[in-house]
Amino acid sequence: MTPEVVKRVKALEQVCHTRGWTTAIAESCTGGLLSSWICSQPGVSAFFVGSVVSYARSVKEQFLSVGTTLTRTHGEVSLPVAKAMAAGLRARVGCAWSLSITGI
């Protein structure tokens, strides 16, 4: 873990604490790496709800509610699918905001 990563996790924690936010992450190509960086710091359960590693199309479609048409039209590593992954996760876990990572 680099000092820069620790610094960024602390900054995320501060923003979430100040605004009363919770967050979650949907990861694909990173295989949970970003989530592991966040979880390596003490106290993150106050704002970090969790993550989903949605490597397979079926997980994106079934668990994150990404439409089949969307993945087949744009591809699994597209911006529309990434947006849908984040929106699906947010709806699924009820966090204030979410993000997703997908790509090659």
C-alpha positions as CSV (number, residue, x, y, z in Angstrom):
1,M,0.0,0.0,0.0
2,T,1.5,3.3,-1.1
3,P,1.3,6.5,1.0
4,E,-0.7,8.0,-1.9
5,V,-3.3,5.3,-1.7
6,V,-3.6,5.7,2.0
7,K,-4.0,9.5,1.6
8,R,-6.8,9.1,-1.0
9,V,-8.7,6.6,1.2
10,K,-8.5,9.0,4.1
11,A,-9.7,11.8,1.8
12,L,-12.7,9.6,0.8
13,E,-13.4,8.8,4.4
14,Q,-13.4,12.5,5.3
15,V,-15.8,13.5,2.5
16,C,-18.2,10.6,3.4
17,H,-18.0,11.5,7.1
18,T,-18.6,15.2,6.5
19,R,-21.6,14.6,4.2
20,G,-23.0,11.5,5.9
21,W,-22.5,9.4,2.8
22,T,-22.0,5.7,2.4
23,T,-20.4,4.2,-0.7
24,A,-20.0,0.9,-2.5
25,I,-17.9,-0.3,-5.5
26,A,-18.7,-2.6,-8.5
27,E,-15.5,-3.9,-9.9
28,S,-14.8,-6.0,-13.0
29,C,-11.3,-5.9,-14.5
30,T,-9.6,-4.9,-11.2
31,G,-10.9,-8.0,-9.4
32,G,-11.6,-6.2,-6.1
33,L,-8.3,-4.3,-5.9
34,L,-9.8,-0.9,-5.2
35,S,-12.0,-2.4,-2.5
36,S,-9.1,-4.1,-0.9
37,W,-7.2,-0.8,-0.8
38,I,-10.1,0.8,1.0
39,C,-10.7,-2.1,3.4
40,S,-7.0,-2.1,4.4
41,Q,-7.6,1.0,6.4
42,P,-9.1,1.0,9.9
43,G,-12.6,2.5,10.4
44,V,-13.8,2.3,6.8
45,S,-16.9,0.4,7.8
46,A,-18.3,3.8,8.9
47,F,-18.8,4.7,5.2
48,F,-17.9,1.7,3.0
49,V,-20.8,-0.6,2.5
50,G,-19.0,-3.2,0.4
51,S,-18.3,-4.3,-3.1
52,V,-19.2,-6.7,-5.9
53,V,-16.6,-8.2,-8.2
54,S,-18.7,-8.7,-11.3
55,Y,-16.2,-10.3,-13.7
56,A,-18.8,-12.4,-15.5
57,R,-21.6,-10.9,-17.7
58,S,-24.1,-13.0,-15.8
59,V,-23.2,-11.2,-12.5
60,K,-23.5,-7.8,-14.1
61,E,-26.9,-8.7,-15.6
62,Q,-28.4,-10.7,-12.7
63,F,-26.9,-9.1,-9.6
64,L,-26.3,-5.5,-10.8
65,S,-29.3,-5.3,-13.0
66,V,-27.3,-4.4,-16.1
67,G,-29.6,-5.0,-19.1
68,T,-28.7,-7.8,-21.4
69,T,-29.3,-5.5,-24.4
70,L,-26.9,-3.0,-22.9
71,T,-24.1,-5.6,-22.5
72,R,-24.6,-7.0,-26.0
73,T,-25.0,-3.7,-27.7
74,H,-22.1,-1.8,-26.1
75,G,-20.0,-4.6,-24.7
76,E,-19.2,-5.4,-21.1
77,V,-16.3,-3.0,-20.9
78,S,-18.2,0.1,-22.1
79,L,-19.1,3.4,-20.4
80,P,-22.9,2.6,-20.6
81,V,-22.3,-0.7,-18.8
82,A,-20.0,0.9,-16.2
83,K,-22.8,3.5,-15.5
84,A,-25.4,0.7,-15.2
85,M,-23.1,-1.3,-12.9
86,A,-22.8,1.6,-10.5
87,A,-26.5,2.4,-10.6
88,G,-27.5,-1.2,-10.1
89,L,-25.2,-1.6,-7.1
90,R,-26.5,1.6,-5.5
91,A,-30.0,0.4,-5.9
92,R,-29.1,-3.1,-4.6
93,V,-27.2,-2.0,-1.4
94,G,-28.8,1.3,-0.7
95,C,-25.7,3.4,-0.4
96,A,-25.6,7.2,-1.0
97,W,-23.3,6.8,-4.0
98,S,-21.4,4.1,-5.9
99,L,-18.8,3.7,-8.6
100,S,-17.8,1.0,-10.9
101,I,-14.6,0.0,-12.7
102,T,-14.6,-2.0,-15.9
103,G,-12.3,-2.1,-18.9
104,I,-9.4,-3.8,-20.5
